Amino acid sequence: MIDDTRTETGDLKGGKRLRSKRIALRVLALVAVAALVAGACSKKTNTGSSGSPGGTTTKTVKIEFFGALSGDYKLLVIHGFQAAKLAFDQANAGAFGKLPVKITFEGNDTGGSGTQASPLADKVVSDPSVVGIIGPAFSGESAATGDKFDQAGIPFITPSATDDALATHGWTHWFRGVGNNSDEAKPAAQYIQNILAPNCTFVASDGSAYGHGLAAIVQSFLSDQGAKVENEEQVQPGQKDYSALVSKIASSGCKAVFYGGYSPEGGLIRKQMTDQGLSKVTLLGGDGLKDDTFLSTAGNAGEGTLAVCPCVSPTDLASAGAANADAITKFISDYKAKFGEDPGIYALEGWDIANIYISAFKAGKITRDAITSYVQGLTNFIGLAKTYSWQPDGELFPSDRVMYLYQDKGGQWAFLGNAADLAAGG
């Protein structure tokens, strides 16, 4: 006979066990889902931007370069741009320690023109990720864009613009990384007076903020010292025929010419002077002459031309026994490996200014105002070219404004030494 009571009891116990198992499985499933949701939320929190709780994404900031990256004036600018790019690339790769930001570096090709630079500046100031400028490289474009940069609160550090007037605008965020026209003109005029000692000096310029400013100071200094000097003649840049100017130089009988302007025109003037029988007349200029464009344009006629420059060749500085010669030599090696050429004019200044920005980032200064305050507070920042400390007007302290003298010898710019010492007969 079937024991109905036993069977019913067994079925009841089995049903209870089955329901318990189902409930347990449901609980485990809910726990698993909760864990997945928690994990997803955790991942979202950890991918937040820099400064958010548990954030791991590094903020990107932009540094913009302003200068002639193509055209006739390129060789006065390109080495500074490339040196800065080298520094920022190395910084992003961790060569200078951990940074709180990733640096994007962009070039703005102004052609050396204030007219061309102005709309580029409008675009840059409206980009909130831009926290600094290297440049503008030329004085005219600096004057054309300075108000825009300053009103936007963007720090802008020029590696090469020398017009004295740039320091008179009252810009809070502007800094000059070299000496000015007056610093350049004084040893140039003294060298003319004391070393060349010509019967008279003919002064000419291209009429630009830089060129006219420099020439006018040289003329004024020579006049004040009682030297015979012809009033400044201005020429139109971008021309190919400067025979009218050369004829005036010949008529003056002066044995020295000071030219305030840039290498494309300076090289042609020097060549045309020689072609018209003025090979014995010495040409002297400022940093605007000191690049390979002058050497190639003037050719053999350039022999003996002199240039005073706030820049210094990395190779020359290392060879002269600078205290940081090893660091300069490494820079030269790294630069050549990256760009396939030796660093030229204003390369060291481009590198140094980039490293000032990198130093600010390492100190946690990643906004426009914070970087400006950081730069204003720097004291004897050690660069490859010099030390950097700024006065309230954005000028370097006088001790940091060293000038050097170069001479075209055999188609190369030969380093002669400290311009002030040489001008004094040292």
C-alpha positions as CSV (number, residue, x, y, z in Angstrom):
1,M,0.0,0.0,0.0
2,I,1.2,3.5,-0.7
3,D,2.0,5.6,2.3
4,D,0.2,8.8,1.2
5,T,1.2,10.7,4.4
6,R,5.0,10.1,3.9
7,T,4.9,11.1,0.2
8,E,3.0,14.4,0.9
9,T,5.4,15.3,3.7
10,G,8.4,14.6,1.5
11,D,7.0,16.7,-1.4
12,L,6.4,19.6,1.0
13,K,10.0,19.5,2.3
14,G,11.4,19.3,-1.3
15,G,9.3,22.2,-2.4
16,K,10.6,24.3,0.5
17,R,14.2,23.4,-0.4
18,L,13.6,24.4,-4.1
19,R,12.1,27.8,-3.2
20,S,15.0,28.5,-0.8
21,K,17.5,27.7,-3.6
22,R,15.6,30.0,-6.0
23,I,15.6,32.9,-3.5
24,A,19.4,32.4,-2.8
25,L,20.1,32.6,-6.6
26,R,18.1,35.8,-6.9
27,V,20.0,37.4,-4.0
28,L,23.3,36.4,-5.6
29,A,22.2,37.9,-8.9
30,L,21.2,41.2,-7.3
31,V,24.6,41.3,-5.5
32,A,26.4,40.8,-8.8
33,V,24.4,43.5,-10.6
34,A,25.1,45.9,-7.7
35,A,28.8,45.2,-7.9
36,L,28.8,45.9,-11.7
37,V,27.0,49.2,-11.2
38,A,29.3,50.2,-8.4
39,G,32.3,49.3,-10.6
40,A,30.9,51.4,-13.5
41,C,30.3,54.4,-11.2
42,S,33.8,54.0,-9.8
43,K,35.3,54.1,-13.3
44,K,33.4,57.2,-14.3
45,T,34.7,59.0,-11.2
46,N,38.3,58.0,-11.9
47,T,38.2,59.3,-15.5
48,G,37.3,62.8,-14.4
49,S,39.3,65.9,-15.4
50,S,42.3,67.0,-13.5
51,G,41.3,68.5,-10.1
52,S,38.2,66.3,-9.7
53,P,38.0,63.7,-6.9
54,G,40.1,60.7,-8.0
55,G,40.7,62.3,-11.4
56,T,43.4,60.8,-13.7
57,T,43.0,62.8,-16.9
58,T,45.7,65.4,-17.3
59,K,44.5,68.9,-18.4
60,T,45.8,70.2,-21.7
61,V,47.1,73.7,-22.0
62,K,48.3,75.6,-25.0
63,I,51.4,77.8,-25.6
64,E,51.3,79.8,-28.8
65,F,54.3,81.1,-30.8
66,F,54.1,84.2,-32.9
67,G,56.7,85.0,-35.5
68,A,57.8,84.6,-39.2
69,L,57.8,80.9,-39.7
70,S,58.1,81.3,-43.5
71,G,59.3,83.9,-45.9
72,D,62.2,86.3,-46.0
73,Y,62.6,86.7,-42.2
74,K,62.2,83.0,-41.3
75,L,65.8,82.4,-40.4
76,L,65.7,85.0,-37.7
77,V,62.8,83.1,-36.0
78,I,62.6,79.4,-36.9
79,H,65.4,78.3,-34.5
80,G,63.7,79.8,-31.5
81,F,60.4,78.2,-32.4
82,Q,62.1,74.8,-32.9
83,A,64.0,75.0,-29.7
84,A,60.8,75.7,-27.8
85,K,59.1,72.8,-29.5
86,L,62.0,70.5,-28.4
87,A,61.6,71.7,-24.8
88,F,57.9,71.1,-24.7
89,D,58.2,67.7,-26.4
90,Q,60.7,66.6,-23.8
91,A,58.6,68.0,-21.0
92,N,55.5,66.0,-22.2
93,A,57.8,62.9,-22.3
94,G,58.7,63.4,-18.6
95,A,62.2,64.7,-19.1
96,F,61.7,67.5,-16.5
97,G,59.7,65.5,-14.0
98,K,55.9,65.1,-13.6
99,L,53.8,67.9,-14.9
100,P,50.1,68.6,-13.9
101,V,49.4,69.4,-17.6
102,K,50.0,68.2,-21.1
103,I,51.4,71.0,-23.2
104,T,50.2,71.7,-26.8
105,F,52.6,74.0,-28.7
106,E,51.3,75.8,-31.8
107,G,53.0,78.2,-34.3
108,N,51.4,81.3,-35.7
109,D,53.1,82.4,-38.9
110,T,53.0,86.2,-38.9
111,G,55.5,86.8,-41.7
112,G,56.9,89.4,-39.4
113,S,53.9,91.6,-40.1
114,G,51.7,93.3,-37.5
115,T,48.9,93.3,-40.0
116,Q,49.1,89.6,-40.4
117,A,49.7,89.0,-36.7
118,S,46.6,90.9,-35.5
119,P,43.8,88.5,-36.7
120,L,45.9,85.6,-35.4
121,A,46.0,87.2,-32.0
122,D,42.2,87.6,-32.0
123,K,41.8,83.9,-32.5
124,V,44.3,83.0,-29.8
125,V,42.9,85.3,-27.0
126,S,39.4,83.8,-27.5
127,D,40.7,80.2,-26.7
128,P,40.6,79.7,-23.0
129,S,43.1,76.8,-23.2
130,V,45.8,79.2,-24.3
131,V,47.8,80.2,-21.2
132,G,50.9,81.7,-22.6
133,I,52.7,83.2,-25.7
134,I,56.3,82.9,-26.9
135,G,56.7,86.1,-28.9
136,P,55.9,88.0,-30.9
137,A,59.3,87.8,-32.4
138,F,59.4,91.2,-34.0
139,S,58.8,94.7,-32.6
140,G,56.2,95.8,-35.1
141,E,54.0,92.7,-34.6
142,S,54.5,93.0,-30.8
143,A,53.1,96.6,-30.9
144,A,50.2,95.5,-33.1
145,T,49.1,92.6,-30.8
146,G,50.3,93.6,-27.3
147,D,47.1,95.3,-26.2
148,K,45.1,92.3,-27.2
149,F,47.3,89.8,-25.3
150,D,47.5,92.1,-22.3
151,Q,43.8,92.8,-22.0
152,A,43.1,89.0,-22.2
153,G,45.6,88.5,-19.4
154,I,47.8,86.2,-21.4
155,P,51.6,86.3,-20.5
156,F,53.6,87.0,-23.6
157,I,57.4,86.7,-23.5
158,T,59.3,87.8,-26.6
159,P,62.7,86.1,-27.3
160,S,63.8,88.8,-29.8
161,A,61.8,92.0,-30.1
162,T,64.0,94.9,-29.1
163,D,62.2,98.2,-29.7
164,D,62.5,100.4,-26.6
165,A,58.9,101.6,-26.9
166,L,57.5,98.2,-26.2
167,A,58.3,98.8,-22.5
168,T,56.3,102.0,-22.4
169,H,52.8,100.6,-23.1
170,G,52.2,99.6,-19.4
171,W,51.5,96.0,-20.3
172,T,51.2,93.9,-17.2
173,H,51.6,90.5,-18.9
174,W,54.5,91.4,-21.3
175,F,58.2,90.4,-20.8
176,R,61.2,90.9,-22.9
177,G,63.7,88.0,-22.9
178,V,66.7,90.0,-24.3
179,G,68.1,93.5,-24.2
180,N,66.5,96.4,-26.0
181,N,67.6,98.7,-28.9
182,S,69.4,101.1,-26.5
183,D,71.4,98.2,-25.1
184,E,72.2,97.2,-28.6
185,A,72.9,100.6,-30.0
186,K,75.3,101.8,-27.4
187,P,78.1,99.3,-27.9
188,A,77.6,99.5,-31.7
189,A,78.1,103.3,-31.6
190,Q,81.0,103.0,-29.3
191,Y,82.7,100.4,-31.5
192,I,82.2,102.7,-34.5
193,Q,83.7,105.6,-32.6
194,N,86.5,103.9,-30.7
195,I,87.6,101.0,-33.0
196,L,86.5,101.8,-36.5
197,A,87.1,105.5,-36.0
198,P,85.8,106.5,-39.4
199,N,85.9,110.0,-40.9
200,C,82.1,109.9,-40.7
201,T,79.3,107.4,-40.3
202,F,76.4,107.1,-42.7
203,V,73.2,105.9,-40.9
204,A,70.3,104.1,-42.7
205,S,67.3,102.0,-41.8
206,D,64.3,100.2,-43.1
207,G,61.9,102.6,-41.3
208,S,60.5,99.8,-39.1
209,A,59.9,100.1,-35.4
210,Y,63.0,98.0,-34.8
211,G,65.2,99.3,-37.6
212,H,64.5,103.0,-37.2
213,G,64.6,102.8,-33.4
214,L,68.0,101.3,-33.5
215,A,69.4,103.6,-36.1
216,A,68.1,106.7,-34.4
217,I,69.8,105.8,-31.1
218,V,73.1,105.1,-32.9
219,Q,72.9,108.4,-34.7
220,S,72.0,110.3,-31.5
221,F,74.8,108.7,-29.5
222,L,77.5,109.4,-32.1
223,S,76.3,113.0,-32.4
224,D,76.3,113.5,-28.6
225,Q,79.9,112.2,-28.6
226,G,80.9,114.8,-31.2
227,A,81.4,112.3,-34.0
228,K,80.5,113.3,-37.6
229,V,77.4,111.4,-38.6
230,E,75.0,111.7,-41.5
231,N,71.3,111.9,-40.8
232,E,69.3,108.7,-41.2
233,E,68.2,107.6,-44.6
234,Q,65.3,105.3,-44.8
235,V,64.7,102.7,-47.5
236,Q,61.6,100.6,-48.4
237,P,62.0,97.0,-47.3
238,G,61.2,94.3,-49.8
239,Q,62.9,96.0,-52.7
240,K,65.7,94.5,-54.8
241,D,67.4,97.7,-56.0
242,Y,69.1,99.9,-53.4
243,S,71.4,101.7,-55.8
244,A,69.9,105.1,-54.8
245,L,71.0,104.6,-51.2
246,V,74.4,103.3,-52.2
247,S,74.9,106.4,-54.4
248,K,74.2,108.6,-51.3
249,I,76.7,106.6,-49.3
250,A,79.3,107.0,-51.9
251,S,78.6,110.8,-52.1
252,S,79.0,111.1,-48.4
253,G,82.5,109.7,-48.4
254,C,81.9,108.0,-45.1
255,K,84.0,105.0,-44.3
256,A,81.4,103.4,-42.0
257,V,77.7,102.7,-42.5
258,F,75.3,101.7,-39.7
259,Y,72.1,99.9,-41.0
260,G,69.1,99.4,-38.8
261,G,67.0,96.7,-40.5
262,Y,66.9,93.0,-41.4
263,S,69.1,90.6,-43.3
264,P,67.3,90.3,-46.7
265,E,67.7,94.1,-47.3
266,G,71.0,94.3,-45.5
267,G,72.6,91.6,-47.6
268,L,71.5,93.3,-50.8
269,I,72.8,96.7,-49.6
270,R,76.1,95.2,-48.7
271,K,76.4,93.5,-52.1
272,Q,75.4,96.6,-54.0
273,M,77.8,98.7,-52.1
274,T,80.7,96.4,-53.1
275,D,79.4,96.3,-56.7
276,Q,79.6,100.1,-56.8
277,G,83.2,100.3,-55.5
278,L,82.5,100.6,-51.8
279,S,84.2,97.4,-50.6
280,K,86.4,99.3,-48.1
281,V,83.4,100.9,-46.4
282,T,82.5,98.9,-43.3
283,L,78.9,97.9,-42.7
284,L,77.7,97.4,-39.1
285,G,74.2,96.5,-38.0
286,G,72.2,94.9,-35.2
287,D,70.8,91.5,-34.6
288,G,68.5,91.8,-37.7
289,L,71.5,91.2,-39.9
290,K,72.9,88.2,-38.0
291,D,71.5,85.2,-39.8
292,D,72.3,82.9,-42.8
293,T,70.1,85.0,-45.1
294,F,72.5,87.9,-44.9
295,L,75.5,85.6,-45.5
296,S,73.9,84.0,-48.6
297,T,72.6,87.3,-50.0
298,A,75.7,89.3,-49.5
299,G,78.0,86.4,-50.6
300,N,81.7,87.4,-50.7
301,A,80.8,91.1,-50.4
302,G,79.7,90.5,-46.8
303,E,83.2,89.9,-45.6
304,G,84.0,92.1,-42.6
305,T,80.4,93.1,-41.9
306,L,79.8,93.5,-38.1
307,A,76.6,92.8,-36.1
308,V,75.8,93.5,-32.5
309,C,73.3,91.0,-31.1
310,P,71.7,90.2,-27.7
311,C,71.8,86.6,-28.9
312,V,74.7,84.2,-28.6
313,S,75.4,81.1,-30.6
314,P,75.1,77.9,-28.5
315,T,78.3,76.5,-30.0
316,D,80.2,79.8,-29.3
317,L,78.9,80.0,-25.7
318,A,79.9,76.4,-25.0
319,S,83.3,76.9,-26.6
320,A,83.9,80.0,-24.5
321,G,83.8,77.9,-21.4
322,A,80.4,78.7,-20.0
323,A,79.7,77.2,-16.6
324,N,76.7,75.3,-18.1
325,A,78.7,74.2,-21.2
326,D,77.6,70.5,-20.7
327,A,73.9,71.5,-20.7
328,I,74.4,73.6,-23.8
329,T,76.3,70.8,-25.6
330,K,73.4,68.4,-24.8
331,F,70.9,70.9,-26.1
332,I,72.9,71.2,-29.4
333,S,73.0,67.4,-29.7
334,D,69.2,67.0,-29.0
335,Y,68.3,69.9,-31.4
336,K,70.4,68.5,-34.2
337,A,69.0,65.0,-33.7
338,K,65.4,66.4,-33.9
339,F,65.7,69.0,-36.7
340,G,68.8,67.9,-38.7
341,E,70.6,71.2,-38.3
342,D,72.6,73.2,-35.8
343,P,70.6,75.6,-33.6
344,G,70.8,79.2,-34.9
345,I,70.0,82.7,-33.8
346,Y,67.6,82.9,-30.8
347,A,67.5,79.2,-30.3
348,L,68.7,79.5,-26.7
349,E,66.2,82.2,-25.9
350,G,63.4,80.0,-27.3
351,W,64.5,77.1,-25.2
352,D,64.9,79.2,-22.1
353,I,61.4,80.8,-22.4
354,A,59.8,77.4,-22.9
355,N,61.5,76.2,-19.8
356,I,60.2,79.2,-17.8
357,Y,56.7,78.1,-18.8
358,I,57.5,74.5,-17.9
359,S,58.9,75.7,-14.5
360,A,55.6,77.5,-13.9
361,F,53.6,74.4,-14.7
362,K,55.7,72.3,-12.3
363,A,54.9,74.8,-9.6
364,G,51.2,74.3,-10.2
365,K,50.7,77.6,-12.0
366,I,48.4,76.7,-14.9
367,T,46.2,79.7,-15.4
368,R,47.1,82.9,-17.3
369,D,47.2,85.2,-14.2
370,A,49.0,82.6,-12.1
371,I,51.7,82.2,-14.7
372,T,52.1,86.0,-15.1
373,S,52.6,86.3,-11.3
374,Y,55.1,83.5,-11.3
375,V,57.2,85.1,-14.1
376,Q,57.0,88.5,-12.3
377,G,58.4,86.8,-9.2
378,L,61.3,85.0,-10.8
379,T,64.7,85.8,-9.5
380,N,67.8,84.7,-11.5
381,F,66.1,81.9,-13.4
382,I,69.0,80.0,-14.8
383,G,68.7,79.5,-18.6
384,L,71.2,78.3,-21.2
385,A,71.7,81.8,-22.6
386,K,71.6,83.9,-19.4
387,T,69.8,84.3,-16.1
388,Y,66.3,85.9,-16.2
389,S,64.9,88.4,-13.7
390,W,62.3,91.0,-14.7
391,Q,61.7,94.6,-13.7
392,P,58.1,95.9,-13.2
393,D,58.1,97.3,-16.8
394,G,58.8,93.8,-18.3
395,E,62.5,94.6,-19.1
396,L,65.2,92.3,-17.9
397,F,67.5,93.7,-15.2
398,P,70.5,95.4,-16.8
399,S,72.9,92.7,-15.6
400,D,71.0,90.2,-17.8
401,R,71.2,92.2,-21.0
402,V,74.5,91.1,-22.5
403,M,75.4,92.1,-26.1
404,Y,77.8,90.2,-28.3
405,L,79.7,91.2,-31.4
406,Y,79.9,89.0,-34.6
407,Q,81.8,89.5,-37.9
408,D,81.2,87.9,-41.3
409,K,84.4,85.9,-41.9
410,G,84.6,83.6,-44.9
411,G,80.9,83.4,-45.2
412,Q,80.3,82.5,-41.5
413,W,79.4,84.6,-38.5
414,A,82.5,84.6,-36.3
415,F,82.0,85.2,-32.6
416,L,84.2,88.1,-31.4
417,G,83.1,88.4,-27.8
418,N,81.3,90.7,-25.4
419,A,80.4,93.8,-27.5
420,A,80.8,96.3,-24.7
421,D,84.3,95.0,-23.8
422,L,85.4,95.1,-27.5
423,A,83.9,98.6,-28.0
424,A,86.0,99.8,-25.1
425,G,89.1,98.4,-26.6
426,G,89.1,95.3,-24.3
